Amino acid sequence: MRAVCRNRKISLDGLRPDMAPMLEYRVSAHRVNAHGSVASAKDAEIVLDTDINGRPDAFNPAELFLAAIAACMIKGIERVTPMLKFNLRGVEVKLHGVRQDSPPKMVSVDYELIVDTDEDDRRLDLLHLNVRKFGTISNTAAAALKLEGVIKRKT
């Protein structure tokens, strides 16, 4: 039995009764030419920097990885702020990734979550805890590399 919701497929095959359904995602990508590629999902497309010399108008794979972590954190904030009744005016995420050359891999990501809010420090820490605890992409990254960061109030 399978239920499908646009780009997220919920698979009910082989699940134990106490387990939630697994979500699945689909993205396709194709090479346009030696200077770039395009990835698509749902009705969206992203131009990818797959040029061996790089290009300034598209995200390379490392930047796309960092952007996925940022999007996960912002989406997590959007999800939990109504539950926590947390008042915010805006959010910014700044990330810094470190890549080793041989073998090539990301070894660490540091981030700053900058929240425009009047909430007190305890509530700001609670927001950060929820973002870190329930983020699919950030949890996946944290299992593979050092993922550390701080939450700050916008000044």
C-alpha positions in Angstrom: 0.0 0.0 0.0 1.5 3.4 -1.0 0.1 6.9 -0.5 1.6 9.7 -2.7 1.6 13.4 -2.0 3.2 15.4 -4.8 7.0 15.0 -4.3 6.8 13.1 -1.0 5.8 9.5 -1.1 4.7 7.8 2.1 5.6 4.2 2.0 3.6 1.8 4.3 5.3 -1.4 3.0 6.9 -3.6 5.6 6.4 -1.2 8.5 6.0 -2.4 12.1 2.7 -1.1 13.6 4.7 1.1 16.1 6.6 2.9 13.3 5.5 6.0 11.4 5.5 5.9 7.6 8.7 6.7 5.8 8.8 9.7 3.5 10.5 9.5 0.2 11.7 12.3 -2.1 12.6 12.5 -5.8 14.9 14.8 -7.6 16.3 14.5 -11.1 19.3 16.2 -12.6 20.7 16.4 -16.0 23.8 17.9 -17.6 23.1 20.9 -19.8 26.7 21.3 -21.0 30.2 21.4 -19.7 29.4 24.5 -17.7 26.3 23.4 -15.7 23.5 21.1 -15.0 19.9 21.5 -13.8 18.1 19.7 -11.0 14.3 19.5 -10.7 11.8 18.5 -8.2 8.0 19.2 -8.3 7.6 22.4 -10.3 11.0 23.8 -9.3 14.5 23.9 -10.9 17.9 24.8 -9.7 20.9 25.5 -11.9 23.9 23.6 -10.6 27.5 24.6 -10.9 29.1 21.4 -12.3 31.7 23.3 -14.4 35.2 22.0 -13.5 36.3 25.6 -13.3 33.3 26.8 -11.3 30.8 29.5 -12.1 29.5 32.4 -10.0 25.8 32.2 -11.0 25.0 28.7 -9.6 25.5 26.7 -6.4 28.3 24.1 -6.4 27.6 20.8 -4.6 29.2 22.0 -1.3 27.2 25.3 -1.4 24.0 23.3 -2.2 24.7 21.0 0.8 25.0 24.1 3.1 21.9 25.6 1.6 20.0 22.4 2.3 21.0 22.6 6.0 20.0 26.3 6.1 16.6 25.5 4.5 16.1 22.7 7.0 16.7 25.0 9.9 14.4 27.7 8.5 11.7 25.2 7.7 12.0 23.8 11.2 11.6 27.3 12.7 8.5 27.8 10.5 7.1 24.5 11.8 7.7 25.0 15.6 7.0 28.7 16.0 3.2 28.3 16.0 3.4 25.3 18.4 5.7 27.3 20.8 3.7 30.5 20.2 7.1 32.1 19.4 6.9 35.6 17.9 9.5 36.3 15.3 9.9 38.9 12.5 12.6 37.1 10.5 15.4 34.5 10.5 18.8 34.4 8.8 21.2 31.5 8.8 24.9 31.9 8.1 26.9 28.7 7.5 30.6 28.0 7.1 31.7 24.5 5.8 35.1 23.0 5.8 36.1 20.5 3.1 39.1 18.3 3.2 40.8 17.5 -0.1 41.9 13.9 0.2 39.7 12.0 0.4 37.3 14.8 -0.5 34.6 15.3 2.1 32.9 17.9 4.2 34.4 17.6 7.7 32.5 20.4 9.6 29.8 23.0 9.4 29.4 25.9 11.7 26.3 28.0 11.7 24.7 31.1 13.2 20.9 31.3 13.5 20.0 35.0 13.7 16.5 35.5 14.9 14.7 38.9 14.8 12.5 38.5 17.9 11.6 40.1 21.3 11.4 36.7 23.0 13.6 36.1 26.0 16.9 34.1 25.9 15.2 31.0 27.4 12.7 30.9 24.6 15.4 31.6 22.0 17.3 28.5 23.4 14.1 26.5 23.3 13.7 27.4 19.6 17.3 26.3 18.9 16.8 23.0 20.8 13.7 22.3 18.6 15.5 23.2 15.4 18.4 20.8 16.3 16.2 18.0 17.5 13.7 17.8 14.7 15.7 18.8 11.5 15.9 16.0 9.0 18.8 17.4 7.0 20.6 18.9 10.0 20.3 15.5 11.9 21.6 13.7 8.9 24.6 16.0 8.5 25.3 15.9 12.2 25.6 12.1 12.0 28.3 12.5 9.3 30.3 15.5 10.4 30.8 18.1 13.1 27.7 20.4 13.0 27.9 23.2 15.6 26.3 26.5 15.9 24.7 29.2 17.9 21.4 31.1 18.0 21.5 34.9 18.3 19.1 37.7 18.5 19.2 40.1 15.6 20.6 43.4 16.9 
